[in-house]
Amino acid sequence: MSISLQTVQTDFQDYILRGNKEQPAVAGLISDDFGLPAAERLALYYDAYRLRLCEALSESFKKTRTYVGDDTFGELCLGYIDQHPSRNTNLRWFGDAFAAFVGAALPDYPVVAELAAFEWALGLAFDAANAPVLTAHDVQALAADDWERIGFRLPPSLQALDLHWNAPGIWLALDQEAEPPPAELREQAQTWVIWRKDLQAHFRSVDAYEALALRGLAQGKSFAAVCAEAAALTEADITPHIAGWLQTWLKEAMLSRINRECKTPD
C-alpha cells in the first residue's frame, strides 16, 4: 500500500511536535540502518527539536537561566515545550508565555517569574519596530493653544511593567556578573518603563503619577488630560514633576510623535 508524501510529512511532524507514545506509522517507513532501530532514529529528531527550542529559550532568558541554574531551567524548558508547542515560524517569539508558565511552575519563587517577564520585555524593546524620535525642537514649535489638545505617541519599544519583586536589580547584578541581591518583595508594585534608545534597551522606575501619564498617552489621551488625571491623585502640586517628565521623555527618546488626534474625554 502506497502512502502519500503529505501523509508521511504530517505523521512525522505529529511525532516531532507531540511525541506519540505509540509507535508512529512513519516508523514503518524508516529502515534500521547504522545499528539503530527506527524508533531510536526517530527519537534523535524528537530530542533534537526540543533541544533547539530549549536553546531558543536560553537565548531569550539568559539571566533567568543563570539565576535558577541549568538543571532547573532545563526542567522549566521541557515543561513549557509540552504545554506551549511552538506556533510561530520564528523561534524569537517562542517564549512569549514563558514568564506566566514559570509563575505557575514555581509558585514558591515568584521572583523568578518576574525576572523572566522583565527579561522578555527587554528583548521586546530591543526587537521592536523603528519609530521617529520626538525632539525638544519639535515640541518648542507648538503653539500655546496646542497644548490643550495634543498628546504624544510612544515608540513601539516602550512598555510599562508592574513588578512586586526586585527583579531589575537581580537582572542588573547578573548582567554585571556580580552576586545578585536577595529576592525582596515590595509592599506595593513598582512600575518599570522599558524602551529602546540608541539601539540598546533601557529601563527605569517611575512613580505612580508618571506611570499613569504614560499609560494615558498610550491610550491616545491628550497631554493635558493625563496631567490632570495624575494631579487628581494627590493634593500636592505636581506641576514641577510634570515639566520634569516631559524633559526626561524627550531627552531619553521616550516619545515618538505629536498626537493631534487625541481621544475626547467622556
trRosetta pair geometry for C-beta under 8 A, 3 or more apart (Angstrom, degrees):
i j d omega theta_ij theta_ji phi_ij phi_ji
3 7 5.1 -112 179 80 92 131
3 8 5.8 106 124 -55 117 93
3 25 7.9 171 -124 142 154 121
3 29 7.1 -99 52 -73 142 134
4 7 4.6 99 61 2 83 102
4 8 7.1 -149 97 -3 47 85
5 8 5.6 -55 -151 37 36 112
5 9 6.2 34 154 -18 69 107
6 9 5.7 -55 -145 39 31 110
6 10 6.1 31 156 -20 66 108
7 10 5.8 -55 -144 37 28 110
7 11 6.2 25 159 -16 64 109
8 11 6.0 -59 -146 39 26 108
8 12 6.1 25 157 -17 64 110
8 26 5.8 108 -152 -115 69 102
8 29 6.4 -37 -125 39 117 169
9 12 5.8 -57 -144 39 28 110
9 13 6.1 27 157 -18 64 108
10 13 5.8 -56 -146 38 28 109
10 14 6.2 31 154 -23 64 106
11 14 5.6 -51 -147 33 30 114
11 15 6.6 31 154 -18 62 104
11 24 5.7 144 169 174 100 114
11 25 5.2 -76 -151 59 153 100
11 26 4.3 164 111 -42 118 107
12 15 5.8 -56 -154 35 31 111
12 16 6.4 28 152 -17 66 107
12 24 7.6 125 -93 136 40 150
12 26 4.8 129 -70 -121 75 172
12 45 8.0 -22 -175 115 99 158
13 16 5.7 -56 -145 38 33 110
13 17 6.0 22 161 -11 68 112
14 17 6.2 -61 -141 43 25 103
14 18 5.8 -29 178 30 64 113
14 20 6.6 37 128 -38 98 115
14 24 7.2 159 85 -128 101 130
15 18 7.1 -80 -125 58 16 74
15 19 6.6 58 -175 -102 55 27
15 20 5.3 -64 -109 15 72 101
15 24 4.4 -54 -79 -53 127 160
15 26 6.4 -113 -9 39 142 127
15 42 6.3 -44 146 -179 145 125
15 46 6.7 -81 144 -82 88 107
16 19 7.7 7 -166 -63 10 61
16 45 5.8 -66 -103 133 105 106
16 46 5.9 -151 -123 -99 54 61
16 49 5.1 105 -175 -27 101 163
17 49 7.8 -92 -79 143 43 155
17 85 5.7 47 -173 -148 103 133
17 86 8.0 -122 -128 43 98 83
18 85 7.5 -30 -76 -90 74 140
19 46 5.6 92 -102 -153 93 129
20 23 7.9 -24 110 87 113 6
20 24 5.0 115 56 -72 136 93
23 27 5.2 -85 -179 38 93 151
23 39 6.5 -72 -119 -93 93 112
24 27 5.3 121 68 -19 72 96
24 42 7.0 178 39 -161 120 161
25 28 6.2 -44 -177 18 52 111
25 29 8.0 40 137 -10 68 101
26 29 5.6 -56 -166 33 55 112
26 30 6.9 49 143 -23 75 106
26 42 7.4 127 95 -107 105 131
27 30 5.7 -62 -153 32 42 111
27 38 4.5 120 -168 128 84 126
27 39 5.9 17 -138 -77 137 65
27 42 5.9 -64 -96 -32 91 146
28 38 7.5 104 -72 138 20 171
30 38 4.0 130 87 -137 108 106
30 41 5.9 -160 160 78 139 134
30 42 6.7 173 25 -55 168 96
31 38 7.1 164 88 -80 7 100
32 36 6.8 -152 -160 91 67 44
32 37 5.1 -20 -123 -121 110 45
32 38 5.7 -77 -76 -36 74 75
32 41 7.9 -164 -119 -14 48 128
33 36 7.1 -5 79 49 47 81
33 41 7.9 54 51 -78 76 149
36 40 4.7 -122 -172 88 97 119
36 41 5.0 119 119 -60 123 88
37 40 5.0 90 59 10 79 102
37 41 7.1 -145 96 -6 40 89
38 41 5.6 -58 -148 37 33 112
38 42 6.3 34 155 -19 67 104
39 42 5.8 -54 -151 36 30 111
39 43 6.4 36 149 -26 63 105
40 43 5.3 -48 -148 29 36 118
40 44 7.1 49 150 -29 61 91
41 44 5.8 -39 -163 15 37 115
41 45 7.7 31 145 -9 60 97
42 45 5.9 -57 -165 35 44 108
42 46 6.3 45 142 -21 73 107
43 46 5.1 -52 -145 38 40 118
43 47 6.0 36 158 -16 72 105
44 47 6.2 -57 -145 40 26 105
44 48 6.1 26 156 -20 63 111
45 48 5.6 -54 -140 38 30 111
45 49 6.3 34 159 -24 64 103
46 49 6.2 -57 -156 29 24 110
46 50 7.0 14 153 -8 59 108
47 50 5.9 -61 -152 41 35 107
47 51 6.1 39 151 -24 68 107
48 51 5.4 -52 -146 35 33 116
48 52 6.5 36 154 -21 64 101
49 52 5.9 -54 -154 32 31 110
49 53 6.7 28 150 -15 64 104
50 53 5.5 -51 -147 37 38 111
50 54 6.3 41 152 -20 67 103
50 78 6.7 37 -177 -113 129 79
50 81 5.7 91 -133 160 92 171
51 54 5.6 -53 -149 36 32 113
51 55 6.4 37 151 -22 64 103
52 55 5.5 -49 -150 32 34 115
52 56 6.7 37 150 -21 63 101
52 91 7.5 -99 148 -107 97 154
53 56 5.6 -50 -152 32 36 114
53 57 6.6 33 150 -15 65 102
53 77 7.1 152 114 178 89 105
53 81 5.2 102 111 -103 148 121
53 86 6.3 -137 -110 -46 120 125
53 91 7.2 -148 -115 -138 58 116
53 94 6.4 -148 -148 173 86 157
54 57 5.7 -54 -150 38 35 110
54 58 6.2 39 150 -23 66 106
54 74 6.7 23 -150 -130 137 69
54 77 4.2 72 -118 159 88 152
54 78 7.3 -4 -82 -59 116 67
54 81 7.5 -53 -60 -46 76 133
55 58 5.5 -52 -146 35 32 115
55 59 6.5 36 153 -22 64 102
56 59 5.7 -52 -152 31 31 112
56 60 6.6 22 153 -11 64 107
56 91 4.1 -107 -118 164 147 121
56 92 7.6 -124 -161 -78 111 27
56 94 5.2 53 122 43 139 141
56 95 7.2 -165 129 -36 93 101
57 60 5.8 -60 -147 42 34 106
57 61 5.8 -17 169 25 72 112
57 73 8.0 177 120 173 116 99
57 77 5.0 175 63 -116 152 104
57 80 7.0 117 -99 74 153 147
57 94 6.8 -91 -66 101 78 115
57 95 5.4 131 -116 -84 75 115
57 98 6.3 149 -136 -107 109 149
58 61 6.7 -77 -127 61 22 77
58 62 6.7 60 167 -91 61 60
58 65 5.5 37 -134 -60 76 158
58 73 7.2 88 -99 147 85 133
58 77 7.6 -16 -48 -85 82 142
59 62 6.9 -2 -152 -57 23 93
60 92 7.6 132 -80 -158 115 51
60 94 7.7 -162 -13 64 149 85
60 95 4.4 -167 91 18 159 155
60 98 7.4 132 99 21 132 156
60 119 7.2 117 150 131 67 107
60 120 6.6 29 166 -103 111 73
60 123 5.7 -13 -148 -70 82 169
61 64 3.9 -36 175 41 105 122
61 65 5.7 116 113 -28 86 88
61 73 7.6 -176 105 -146 119 120
61 95 6.5 -176 -30 -152 109 156
61 98 6.6 -120 -46 123 143 151
61 116 5.6 -5 -127 -128 128 86
61 119 5.4 102 -122 105 65 146
61 120 7.3 -14 -81 -61 91 79
62 65 5.9 -59 -155 34 27 110
62 66 6.6 25 152 -16 64 106
62 119 7.5 -168 40 -160 64 138
63 66 5.5 -51 -148 37 37 113
63 67 6.1 40 153 -25 67 106
63 115 6.7 -124 111 172 105 111
63 119 5.6 -167 48 -95 108 133
63 170 7.6 132 159 125 121 86
63 171 5.1 68 140 -131 165 74
63 174 4.4 119 -143 100 101 145
63 175 6.6 -34 -89 -58 129 75
64 67 5.6 -55 -147 34 31 114
64 68 6.4 4 165 2 66 108
64 73 6.9 130 120 -112 84 115
64 102 7.6 -79 -169 -102 139 164
64 112 6.7 94 -150 -166 97 79
64 115 5.3 149 -97 116 86 109
64 116 4.7 50 -98 -85 151 79
64 119 5.7 -119 -29 14 105 156
65 68 6.7 -70 -142 48 25 90
65 69 7.8 -90 174 83 56 9
65 70 6.8 37 179 -95 98 52
65 73 4.2 53 -127 -118 76 166
66 69 7.9 26 -175 -72 23 32
66 174 5.4 140 87 -156 138 127
67 112 6.8 178 109 -117 127 84
67 115 6.0 -23 30 140 167 166
67 170 6.5 47 -109 162 135 123
67 174 6.4 -66 -63 -79 91 148
67 180 6.5 17 -115 -8 96 164
68 72 4.3 -108 152 89 108 129
68 73 5.3 134 80 -56 113 84
68 76 7.4 44 103 -12 159 140
68 112 5.9 55 -69 -129 120 129
69 72 5.0 76 67 20 92 103
69 73 6.5 -168 88 -8 42 95
70 73 5.8 -64 -142 43 26 109
70 74 6.0 30 160 -25 65 108
71 74 5.8 -54 -149 32 26 112
71 75 6.7 24 154 -15 62 104
72 75 5.8 -55 -152 36 34 110
72 76 6.4 35 150 -19 66 105
73 76 5.5 -53 -149 36 35 114
73 77 6.3 40 151 -24 66 103
74 77 5.6 -50 -149 31 32 114
74 78 6.6 27 156 -15 64 104
75 78 6.0 -55 -148 37 32 107
75 79 6.3 30 155 -16 65 109
76 79 5.8 -60 -148 41 29 111
76 80 6.1 30 155 -21 66 109
76 98 7.9 75 151 -165 112 96
76 101 7.4 127 -172 118 91 109
76 102 6.0 20 -152 -101 134 87
76 105 6.0 141 -120 103 86 160
76 106 7.7 -30 -95 -29 118 114
77 80 5.7 -59 -148 37 28 111
77 81 6.3 30 155 -22 65 105
78 81 5.7 -49 -146 32 32 113
78 82 6.6 32 155 -19 63 104
79 82 5.9 -56 -153 34 32 111
79 83 6.5 11 158 -3 66 111
79 101 7.1 163 112 169 101 121
79 105 6.0 114 107 -108 154 139
80 83 6.1 -69 -145 47 30 98
80 84 5.5 -30 176 36 72 112
80 95 8.0 15 161 -122 152 69
80 97 7.7 165 -154 92 104 89
80 98 5.7 13 -135 -117 152 79
80 101 4.9 99 -106 127 94 164
81 84 7.0 -74 -115 63 17 71
81 85 7.2 52 -178 -99 58 48
81 86 7.9 -18 -137 -31 79 86
83 101 6.5 155 76 -123 137 123
84 97 5.3 -173 -113 68 153 128
84 98 7.9 -129 54 -74 157 60
84 101 6.7 -95 -14 -67 132 141
86 91 7.0 -30 -137 -109 138 72
86 94 5.3 -32 -113 -119 98 108
88 91 7.5 166 91 -78 98 25
88 93 4.7 -5 68 70 168 117
88 94 6.6 -143 50 -73 109 63
90 93 5.7 62 90 9 96 99
91 94 5.0 -18 -160 -20 60 124
92 127 6.9 149 173 -128 137 164
93 96 5.6 5 179 -40 77 114
95 98 4.1 -26 -164 -12 83 132
95 120 6.2 -147 118 -108 112 113
96 120 7.4 125 -121 -164 40 137
97 100 5.2 -54 -170 46 71 114
97 101 5.8 78 132 -29 84 102
98 101 5.5 -57 -148 37 33 114
98 102 6.2 36 154 -22 68 104
98 116 5.8 -121 114 173 99 133
98 120 6.9 164 55 -72 106 134
99 102 5.7 -51 -148 33 31 112
99 103 6.6 37 151 -23 62 102
99 113 5.3 98 -177 -170 74 72
99 114 7.6 76 -162 -90 116 19
99 116 4.0 178 -101 104 80 106
99 117 3.8 97 -153 -68 158 75
99 120 5.8 -104 -34 2 122 140
100 103 5.6 -49 -153 29 34 117
100 104 6.8 27 153 -11 64 104
100 113 7.3 68 -97 -156 20 117
101 104 6.0 -61 -155 40 33 105
101 105 5.9 25 153 -16 70 114
102 105 5.6 -60 -137 44 31 108
102 106 5.8 -17 176 25 70 109
102 112 5.6 -123 162 120 125 101
102 113 4.5 174 97 -96 100 74
102 116 5.1 111 25 11 155 157
103 106 7.1 -72 -126 59 16 74
103 107 7.2 54 166 -95 56 57
103 110 6.4 35 -132 -129 85 74
103 113 3.5 61 -72 -114 81 157
104 107 6.9 -1 -153 -63 27 89
106 109 4.3 -41 157 53 116 101
106 110 7.7 -178 109 -70 88 33
106 112 5.3 1 88 57 150 138
106 113 6.9 -173 66 -42 102 94
107 110 7.2 6 -164 -65 39 82
109 112 4.7 37 127 -2 108 115
109 113 7.8 137 107 -10 70 83
109 183 7.7 -144 -153 -72 77 169
110 113 5.5 -49 -159 34 54 112
110 114 6.4 47 148 -15 76 104
110 164 7.3 -3 124 71 132 120
110 165 6.4 168 106 -34 91 137
111 114 5.7 -59 -149 42 37 109
111 115 6.1 43 151 -25 69 104
111 165 4.1 -159 -109 173 83 163
111 166 7.5 -8 -135 49 119 62
111 167 6.1 176 -166 -77 76 85
111 170 7.1 98 168 -17 118 159
111 183 4.1 -116 -38 -135 165 125
112 115 5.6 -50 -147 34 32 113
112 116 6.5 32 153 -17 63 104
113 116 5.7 -55 -151 37 32 111
113 117 6.3 32 151 -19 65 106
114 117 5.4 -49 -143 37 36 113
114 118 6.2 39 155 -20 66 104
114 163 5.1 108 -166 -141 127 101
114 164 6.9 -133 -81 45 153 72
114 165 4.8 149 55 46 153 112
114 167 4.2 -140 120 -47 100 143
115 118 5.8 -53 -147 37 30 111
115 119 6.3 28 154 -18 64 108
115 165 7.8 -58 -43 95 78 127
115 167 4.3 -161 -80 -144 59 106
115 170 5.8 -59 -103 86 120 132
115 171 6.2 165 -147 -62 88 94
116 119 5.7 -55 -144 39 30 110
116 120 6.2 33 155 -21 65 106
117 120 5.8 -53 -147 35 29 112
117 121 6.4 31 153 -20 63 106
117 161 6.6 160 136 -156 109 132
117 163 7.6 176 83 -95 122 101
117 167 7.5 26 58 146 87 171
118 121 5.7 -55 -151 34 31 112
118 122 6.7 34 150 -21 63 102
118 161 6.4 153 -100 122 68 160
118 163 6.6 18 -68 -84 113 143
118 167 4.6 166 -9 127 145 127
118 168 5.9 -151 -155 -73 151 68
118 171 5.8 -126 111 -38 131 148
118 192 7.2 16 -122 77 104 155
118 194 7.8 163 -156 -66 68 145
118 203 7.9 44 -165 -125 100 167
119 122 5.6 -48 -152 31 35 114
119 123 6.7 35 150 -17 63 103
119 171 6.4 -178 -74 -115 87 129
120 123 5.6 -56 -155 36 35 112
120 124 6.4 36 149 -20 67 104
121 124 5.5 -50 -146 35 35 113
121 125 6.4 39 153 -22 65 102
121 159 5.2 -132 -155 81 111 147
121 161 5.4 -75 -68 -54 169 143
121 194 4.8 104 141 58 113 162
122 125 5.7 -52 -151 32 31 113
122 126 6.5 30 152 -18 63 106
122 171 7.8 168 -28 178 148 152
122 194 6.1 -107 -83 -161 56 136
122 201 4.5 106 -161 142 78 161
122 203 7.0 -62 -92 -42 94 127
123 126 5.7 -55 -149 35 33 111
123 127 6.2 11 160 -2 68 113
123 201 7.7 -46 -61 -61 21 155
124 127 6.1 -70 -141 49 28 97
124 128 6.2 53 156 -57 66 93
124 157 7.4 158 125 -143 72 62
124 159 6.7 50 91 -27 128 145
124 194 7.9 80 68 113 96 128
125 128 5.8 -31 -147 -8 29 119
125 157 4.3 74 -150 -174 67 97
125 158 7.5 61 -119 -80 101 27
125 159 6.6 -115 -70 11 97 107
125 194 5.0 -121 -51 144 143 97
125 195 5.6 -172 -144 -142 123 16
125 196 4.7 165 161 -47 87 86
125 201 4.3 105 90 -122 123 102
125 202 7.7 -129 152 36 150 52
126 157 7.6 97 -36 -137 17 119
126 196 6.0 136 -97 -96 35 121
126 200 7.5 -16 -108 -147 93 27
126 201 4.7 -61 -59 -48 88 109
128 155 7.1 105 120 143 140 95
128 156 4.3 179 178 109 116 98
128 157 3.6 -173 48 -83 149 72
128 196 6.1 -166 44 0 112 132
129 156 4.7 38 50 47 89 160
129 157 8.0 -150 51 -48 48 77
131 153 7.9 -135 -179 124 137 115
131 155 4.3 -180 58 -132 138 85
131 156 5.7 151 -34 3 128 88
131 157 7.6 -145 18 0 117 91
131 256 4.4 -34 144 -131 126 132
131 257 7.8 -101 174 -25 108 96
132 256 5.5 104 71 -172 71 77
132 257 6.1 72 68 -69 118 87
133 155 7.5 -7 -95 -70 66 129
133 253 4.8 -39 -138 -138 123 96
133 255 7.6 90 -164 80 55 60
133 256 6.7 -60 -102 -119 31 51
134 138 5.2 -110 -161 65 77 146
134 139 7.0 73 162 -46 110 95
134 152 6.7 -81 -4 -149 169 111
134 250 6.5 -85 105 -117 91 80
134 255 4.0 -46 42 108 130 103
134 256 5.9 71 -23 114 96 7
134 257 6.1 -176 -68 -79 108 18
134 258 6.8 122 -120 -44 130 69
135 138 4.9 111 57 -1 71 98
135 139 7.5 -141 101 1 45 85
135 250 6.7 81 -160 -164 28 103
136 139 5.7 -58 -152 39 39 109
136 140 6.1 41 152 -24 71 107
136 250 5.1 92 -68 162 76 148
137 140 5.7 -52 -142 35 31 113
137 141 6.7 36 156 -26 61 103
138 141 6.1 -59 -161 26 29 113
138 258 6.6 -157 155 -33 115 113
139 142 5.9 -33 -171 -2 46 116
139 246 7.4 138 -154 175 163 118
139 250 6.6 -77 -6 -92 141 140
139 258 7.7 158 -93 -80 63 113
142 146 4.3 -124 -173 70 100 146
142 147 6.6 100 140 -60 134 78
142 150 6.7 -107 -134 25 136 158
142 258 7.3 169 -81 -122 116 148
143 146 4.7 114 58 -19 73 104
144 147 6.7 -46 -177 6 40 111
145 148 6.3 -35 -172 17 58 111
145 149 7.8 29 145 3 70 109
146 149 6.2 -86 -166 49 45 96
146 150 5.1 14 162 -12 91 124
147 150 6.5 -55 -112 39 28 99
147 223 6.6 -70 -162 73 73 121
147 224 6.2 107 146 -58 75 108
148 222 7.2 13 156 162 35 152
148 224 5.2 9 -133 -25 43 161
149 222 5.9 -110 -175 -120 21 138
149 224 7.7 15 -30 12 21 125
149 260 7.0 32 127 -147 107 65
149 262 6.4 178 174 30 58 123
150 222 6.3 103 81 -143 21 92
150 223 6.2 5 96 6 71 109
150 258 5.5 -23 -168 -174 129 100
150 259 6.3 138 -169 72 69 58
150 260 5.7 -30 -110 -94 86 61
150 262 6.8 155 -150 -26 19 125
151 217 5.5 170 179 -133 110 78
151 220 6.7 134 64 -174 161 37
151 221 5.9 140 -103 99 144 39
151 222 4.6 -127 -61 -121 93 35
151 223 5.3 165 -117 -35 53 68
151 225 7.8 -34 -86 36 111 105
151 226 7.5 91 -128 -6 106 119
151 258 7.7 138 78 -169 39 54
151 259 4.0 -27 72 66 87 119
151 262 4.4 119 -11 -91 117 117
152 217 5.3 -14 63 -156 83 132
152 223 6.4 59 -12 -71 94 106
152 249 7.5 78 122 145 166 148
152 255 4.7 -47 177 -142 132 117
152 256 7.5 132 170 43 84 60
152 257 7.1 159 -161 82 59 43
152 258 6.3 -46 -106 -114 63 42
152 259 5.8 -145 -72 4 6 100
153 217 7.8 -173 -98 163 15 100
153 255 7.2 103 71 -170 52 71
153 256 4.6 -64 101 69 96 104
153 257 4.0 13 37 52 124 91
153 258 7.4 -15 6 42 89 7
153 259 5.1 128 -45 -61 78 102
154 158 4.5 -94 170 57 116 140
154 214 7.0 73 -86 -166 141 86
154 217 6.0 109 -40 114 105 113
154 218 5.4 -27 16 -89 137 82
154 254 7.0 -28 -137 164 87 70
154 255 6.7 -68 -105 -118 51 48
154 256 6.2 78 164 2 12 106
155 158 5.2 104 62 -13 77 100
155 195 6.3 96 65 -157 117 115
155 196 7.2 -109 118 50 142 86
155 253 7.4 14 -19 150 146 84
155 254 7.2 -123 13 -159 105 33
155 255 7.5 135 -25 171 86 8
155 256 4.4 138 -72 -63 68 115
157 194 7.8 -106 153 125 81 73
157 195 4.8 99 110 -155 100 64
157 196 3.9 -78 -176 10 167 99
157 201 7.7 -149 -179 -112 123 76
158 193 6.6 -10 -161 -173 92 97
158 194 7.2 156 -147 84 43 49
158 195 4.0 -4 -94 -95 73 113
158 214 7.6 -122 156 -174 130 122
158 218 7.8 -142 100 -88 113 117
158 254 6.1 91 -99 -155 137 78
159 193 7.3 162 83 -153 45 52
159 194 4.9 -13 59 60 94 97
159 195 7.2 170 18 -71 60 65
160 191 5.6 -7 -173 -169 101 109
160 192 7.3 154 -157 78 51 42
160 193 5.5 -23 -100 -99 71 71
160 194 7.9 177 -84 19 24 74
160 206 7.8 -60 -129 42 105 129
160 211 5.9 123 -156 -148 138 91
160 214 6.0 141 -65 102 133 127
160 215 6.1 -74 29 -71 158 94
160 218 7.9 -130 -1 -15 118 153
161 191 7.1 144 74 -155 38 57
161 192 4.9 -24 64 63 93 94
161 193 7.9 168 19 -86 74 23
161 194 6.3 22 0 -4 117 116
162 189 4.3 33 177 156 101 138
162 190 7.3 156 -153 75 57 31
162 191 5.4 -31 -94 -94 70 69
162 192 7.8 171 -87 18 21 73
163 166 8.0 127 132 -84 123 15
163 167 5.4 -111 -162 28 145 114
163 168 7.1 147 58 -18 163 95
163 186 8.0 84 112 22 70 127
163 189 6.3 145 67 -158 23 87
163 190 5.7 -30 66 63 80 83
163 191 7.9 139 18 -103 71 22
163 192 5.9 11 7 -1 117 118
164 185 6.0 1 148 -149 96 79
164 186 5.6 -147 -166 49 54 88
164 189 5.1 -56 -76 -99 69 77
164 190 7.7 143 -100 15 23 74
165 183 5.9 -25 -159 -165 122 91
165 184 6.7 135 -156 72 67 48
165 185 5.8 -37 -97 -97 73 58
165 186 7.3 -160 -84 4 22 85
166 169 4.3 -25 167 35 103 121
166 170 6.1 115 111 -24 81 91
166 181 6.4 -43 113 82 143 122
166 183 6.8 175 44 -151 94 43
166 184 4.4 34 -9 52 127 98
166 186 7.6 121 -56 -37 75 97
167 170 5.5 -56 -147 38 35 113
167 171 6.1 37 155 -22 69 105
168 171 5.5 -52 -145 36 33 113
168 172 6.2 34 156 -21 66 105
168 192 5.9 163 -52 -110 140 153
168 203 6.3 -144 -131 118 129 140
168 205 7.6 -161 44 -58 160 97
169 172 5.7 -51 -144 35 31 111
169 173 6.5 31 156 -18 63 104
169 180 7.7 118 122 -161 76 81
169 181 5.5 -22 133 32 121 127
169 184 7.9 3 55 35 142 116
170 173 5.9 -56 -151 36 30 110
170 174 6.4 26 154 -14 64 108
170 180 4.4 39 -144 -160 76 124
170 181 6.4 -112 -83 47 68 77
170 183 7.3 5 -68 -93 137 67
171 174 5.8 -61 -150 41 30 109
171 175 6.1 32 153 -24 66 108
172 175 5.5 -52 -145 34 31 114
172 176 6.5 17 157 -7 64 108
173 176 6.0 -67 -150 46 30 102
173 178 4.5 -94 -165 78 79 99
173 179 6.5 -49 172 89 128 31
173 180 4.3 148 85 -105 135 56
173 181 6.2 165 -34 -11 154 74
174 177 7.3 32 -174 -82 36 30
174 178 7.5 -103 -67 52 22 62
174 180 5.6 0 -51 -71 87 110
181 184 6.9 -23 126 -14 116 115
186 189 6.7 127 84 -100 123 21
186 190 5.7 84 22 -25 173 101
190 205 5.5 -29 169 -140 116 120
191 205 6.8 119 81 -157 53 67
191 206 5.3 -47 94 63 106 87
191 207 7.8 48 46 147 110 6
191 208 7.1 124 4 -96 127 47
191 211 4.0 52 85 -98 170 142
192 203 5.6 14 175 -175 110 111
192 204 7.1 173 -152 89 72 23
192 205 5.5 -46 -98 -95 70 61
192 206 7.5 142 -115 12 22 79
193 203 6.7 169 86 -148 48 61
193 204 5.9 -13 56 61 93 73
193 205 7.8 143 13 -120 76 14
193 206 5.4 44 -16 -14 113 124
193 211 7.6 -158 -57 -104 101 77
193 214 6.6 -73 -103 177 130 177
193 254 7.3 22 152 -133 139 133
194 201 6.5 1 -174 -173 96 103
194 202 7.2 170 -150 87 51 47
194 203 4.5 -13 -100 -98 76 97
195 201 7.5 167 94 -149 23 61
195 202 5.9 -19 68 60 71 92
195 203 7.8 144 19 -85 57 52
195 252 7.7 100 71 138 130 104
195 253 7.4 -169 126 100 128 84
195 254 5.7 134 44 -114 170 78
196 199 7.0 8 179 -120 109 15
196 200 6.8 155 -152 75 74 26
196 201 5.6 -45 -95 -93 73 53
196 202 7.0 138 -118 12 21 82
197 200 6.4 -34 72 64 62 77
197 202 5.0 2 21 -7 110 133
197 252 6.1 -84 -80 178 154 65
197 253 4.4 139 -118 55 100 128
197 254 7.9 -39 -70 -59 116 64
198 253 7.5 151 -25 11 72 157
202 252 6.9 -140 106 -173 158 109
204 252 8.0 -64 7 -148 138 163
206 210 4.1 -110 -179 88 117 122
206 211 5.0 149 99 -57 115 80
206 214 7.2 57 103 -3 170 137
207 210 5.4 88 54 16 72 99
207 211 6.9 -134 99 -6 34 95
208 211 5.6 -58 -145 39 30 114
208 212 6.3 34 156 -23 65 105
208 233 6.8 -143 115 155 116 160
209 212 5.8 -53 -151 33 29 111
209 213 6.6 28 151 -18 62 106
209 230 4.1 85 -162 -163 87 110
209 231 8.0 68 -144 -61 121 37
209 233 6.1 -160 -94 57 86 137
209 234 7.2 -49 -77 1 126 123
209 238 5.9 -129 -171 -156 163 159
209 241 6.6 50 97 122 143 145
210 213 5.5 -53 -148 36 36 113
210 214 6.3 33 155 -17 68 105
210 230 7.5 56 -63 -127 29 143
210 241 7.5 -115 -61 160 97 112
210 245 5.5 -179 -119 -108 102 121
211 214 6.0 -55 -147 37 30 108
211 215 6.3 26 157 -14 65 109
212 215 6.0 -60 -147 40 28 108
212 216 6.2 31 154 -22 64 109
212 226 6.9 168 126 -166 79 89
212 229 6.0 -139 149 116 124 111
212 230 5.2 160 80 -89 122 84
212 233 7.0 156 2 -32 165 146
213 216 5.7 -56 -149 35 29 113
213 217 6.6 30 154 -18 64 103
213 226 4.3 104 -138 151 66 119
213 227 6.6 40 -115 -76 117 51
213 229 7.5 165 -85 70 62 103
213 230 5.1 -14 -57 -51 98 136
213 242 7.7 164 -99 -122 158 83
213 245 6.4 14 89 -176 157 164
214 217 5.7 -51 -150 34 33 111
214 218 6.5 35 151 -20 64 105
214 226 8.0 126 -23 -175 19 149
214 254 8.0 -57 -120 161 119 126
215 218 5.5 -51 -149 35 35 115
215 219 6.5 33 151 -18 64 106
216 219 5.6 -58 -151 37 34 110
216 221 4.2 -49 170 48 92 137
216 225 6.6 -154 170 106 134 95
216 226 3.5 164 87 -104 142 109
216 229 6.1 153 -78 46 153 147
217 220 7.8 77 -179 -50 32 12
217 221 6.4 -87 -81 59 32 81
217 223 7.1 26 -94 -89 105 64
217 226 5.8 -36 -47 -40 75 162
217 259 7.6 156 -163 16 83 142
219 263 7.1 -49 132 10 85 142
220 259 6.8 -151 -142 171 62 151
220 261 7.4 -48 -159 104 109 78
220 262 5.8 158 161 -142 72 54
220 263 4.5 87 110 -21 108 103
221 225 4.5 -114 175 86 108 129
221 226 5.2 124 102 -53 124 92
221 229 7.9 6 151 -5 161 138
221 262 6.0 44 -173 -164 21 108
221 263 5.7 -47 -88 49 54 104
221 265 7.7 56 -136 -79 100 81
222 225 4.5 96 57 4 83 103
222 226 7.1 -159 89 -4 44 83
222 259 7.9 -149 -106 90 54 107
222 262 4.0 72 -65 169 78 169
222 263 7.8 -137 -23 53 74 59
223 226 6.1 -57 -147 39 31 104
223 227 6.3 32 155 -19 65 109
223 246 8.0 45 -155 -91 134 117
224 227 5.9 -59 -149 38 28 111
224 228 6.3 29 154 -20 64 108
225 228 5.7 -55 -149 35 31 111
225 229 6.4 30 154 -18 65 105
225 262 7.3 164 11 166 131 137
225 265 5.8 -179 -122 -67 130 115
226 229 5.6 -50 -146 36 36 113
226 230 6.3 36 154 -19 65 104
227 230 5.8 -55 -149 37 31 110
227 231 6.2 31 154 -19 65 108
227 242 5.2 49 -131 -129 113 140
228 231 5.7 -55 -144 37 30 111
228 232 6.4 37 154 -27 63 105
229 232 5.7 -53 -151 27 30 115
229 233 7.4 38 150 -29 58 98
230 233 6.0 -50 -167 15 38 115
230 238 6.3 -107 128 93 106 153
230 242 7.3 149 80 -87 140 102
231 234 7.1 -89 -164 53 38 78
231 238 5.5 -155 -102 42 73 112
231 239 7.9 31 -100 -59 122 65
231 242 7.9 -23 -61 -54 101 130
234 238 6.4 93 63 -39 125 119
237 240 7.3 66 122 3 95 88
238 241 4.4 -47 -172 40 81 121
238 242 6.0 92 127 -32 85 91
239 242 5.6 -51 -149 29 34 114
239 243 6.8 32 156 -16 65 101
240 243 5.9 -54 -154 36 35 110
240 244 6.4 35 149 -19 66 108
241 244 5.4 -57 -151 39 35 114
241 245 6.4 45 149 -29 67 97
242 245 5.6 -43 -152 23 34 115
242 246 6.9 29 154 -15 62 101
243 246 6.1 -55 -155 35 33 108
243 247 6.6 32 150 -17 65 107
244 247 5.7 -55 -147 38 35 111
244 248 6.1 32 156 -18 68 108
245 248 5.9 -65 -151 40 28 107
245 249 6.0 27 156 -21 68 109
246 249 5.7 -51 -141 35 30 112
246 250 6.4 26 160 -14 63 107
247 250 6.1 -61 -152 39 27 106
247 251 6.1 22 155 -16 65 114
248 251 5.7 -59 -140 41 30 109
248 252 5.7 4 168 1 68 118
248 254 7.4 11 124 20 75 137
249 252 6.4 -68 -135 49 20 95
249 254 4.2 -97 -148 69 70 113
249 255 5.0 62 152 -29 110 106
250 253 8.0 29 -180 -69 27 31
250 254 7.7 -69 -43 42 20 82
250 255 6.3 -25 -86 29 57 122
259 262 5.7 98 121 -67 109 80
